Amino acid sequence: MEINKAIMTFSQSEKIKAGLIWVTHTLDILQSLPDGEKKGGQKIIQAILNMIGHETNLARSVGENGGWVETEACIDRALIMINSGISEEATAHLGMALSKTTNFGQRSMSFLKEKGLL
């Protein structure tokens, strides 16, 4: 692993993790909204997930790209669940994406610690 790629991977993984956690919690809130407000909440969640998807694509481009495609696939499956009106099913896919993202960040952080940069 190269130092610059490790830094970018670590940075991107932290942003993506935060976004995934926010969306997961927001999905829980969505379930408690009245039916008339769910559509608006759903659109907001879709927009945020699309932004997270762009960050994941950027992570694949600028950092260590191995595995980010799987993370993107998990996010895409979550979006499909939300678009299909079964947003409660999206949580599992977001959890998988979070786990993969955490692993990327951990590997990068360990590498940077070995190099004395963290």
C-alpha positions in Angstrom: 0.0 0.0 0.0 1.2 3.5 -0.8 1.1 6.2 1.8 -0.9 8.6 -0.3 -3.5 5.9 -1.1 -3.7 4.9 2.5 -4.4 8.4 3.6 -7.1 8.8 1.0 -8.6 5.5 1.8 -8.6 6.3 5.5 -10.1 9.7 4.9 -12.8 8.5 2.6 -13.7 5.5 4.8 -14.4 7.9 7.7 -16.7 10.0 5.6 -18.5 7.0 4.2 -18.9 5.4 7.7 -20.4 8.5 9.1 -22.9 8.8 6.2 -23.9 5.2 6.5 -24.5 5.5 10.2 -26.6 8.6 9.7 -28.7 7.0 7.0 -29.2 3.8 9.1 -30.5 5.9 12.0 -32.6 8.0 9.7 -34.2 4.9 8.3 -35.3 4.0 11.8 -36.9 7.5 12.2 -38.6 7.1 8.8 -40.5 4.1 10.1 -42.2 6.2 12.7 -43.2 9.1 10.4 -46.9 9.4 9.4 -47.6 8.0 6.0 -48.0 11.5 4.5 -44.4 12.4 5.5 -42.7 9.1 4.6 -42.3 10.0 0.9 -40.4 13.2 1.7 -38.2 11.4 4.2 -37.6 8.7 1.7 -36.4 11.2 -0.9 -34.0 12.8 1.5 -32.5 9.4 2.4 -32.2 8.5 -1.2 -30.3 11.8 -1.9 -27.9 11.2 1.0 -27.3 7.6 -0.1 -26.5 8.8 -3.6 -24.0 11.2 -2.1 -22.4 8.4 -0.1 -22.3 6.4 -3.3 -20.4 9.2 -5.0 -17.9 9.3 -2.1 -17.5 5.5 -2.4 -16.8 5.9 -6.1 -14.2 8.6 -5.3 -12.6 6.2 -2.7 -12.3 3.6 -5.4 -10.7 6.1 -7.7 -8.2 7.7 -5.4 -7.4 5.1 -2.8 -6.9 1.4 -2.5 -9.7 0.3 -4.7 -9.9 -3.4 -3.8 -13.4 -4.1 -2.5 -15.0 -0.8 -2.9 -17.1 -2.2 -5.7 -18.7 -4.6 -3.1 -19.5 -1.6 -0.9 -21.1 0.2 -3.8 -23.2 -2.9 -4.5 -24.4 -3.0 -0.9 -25.4 0.7 -1.1 -27.1 0.1 -4.5 -29.1 -2.8 -3.0 -30.1 -0.5 0.0 -31.3 2.1 -2.5 -33.4 -0.5 -4.4 -35.0 -1.5 -1.1 -35.8 2.1 -0.3 -37.1 2.8 -3.8 -39.3 -0.3 -3.5 -40.9 0.9 -0.3 -39.3 -1.7 1.9 -36.8 0.6 3.6 -36.6 -1.6 6.7 -34.8 -4.2 4.5 -32.2 -1.6 3.5 -30.6 -1.7 7.0 -29.0 -5.1 6.5 -27.3 -3.9 3.3 -26.2 -0.7 4.9 -24.7 -2.8 7.7 -22.7 -4.8 5.2 -21.5 -1.6 3.6 -20.5 -0.2 7.0 -18.6 -3.4 7.9 -16.6 -3.3 4.6 -15.9 0.4 4.9 -14.7 -0.1 8.5 -12.3 -2.8 7.3 -10.8 -0.5 4.7 -10.3 2.2 7.2 -8.8 -0.1 9.7 -6.3 -1.5 7.2 -5.3 1.9 6.1 -5.0 3.2 9.7 -2.8 0.2 10.7 -0.6 0.8 7.7 -0.3 4.5 8.6 0.5 3.7 12.2 3.2 1.3 11.1 4.8 4.1 9.1 4.6 6.4 12.1 2.1 8.8 10.5 -0.7 8.3 12.9 
